[in-house]
C-alpha cells in the first residue's frame, strides 16, 4: 500500500463519503478509487462484448421449464437507450 499526503477538496470528500457510505477519509478515498477502477474494467468488458456478434434468436425457448426471456431485440434496445 502506498502512503501519500495530498490536499483534497473537503466538499467533494464529504459528498463522496455520503454517496459511498464510508466512515473515514481513507476509506472514502479508497472506495472512490476502487469504484473508478471497477468502472474502467466494466467499460473494457462492454467494449469486448461489442466486438462479438451475438445471436439471441430463440432465446425465449432456450431455457428450461417453459422458456425464458426473449432477447431478440436486446442489442437494438440497448443501442436505442444509449442514443437517447
Secondary structure, DSSP 8 states (H G I E B T S, - for coil): ---------HHHHHHHHHHHT-SSHHHHHHHHHHHHHHHHHHHHHHHHHHTS----TTGGGSSTTT-----TTHHHHHHHHHH-
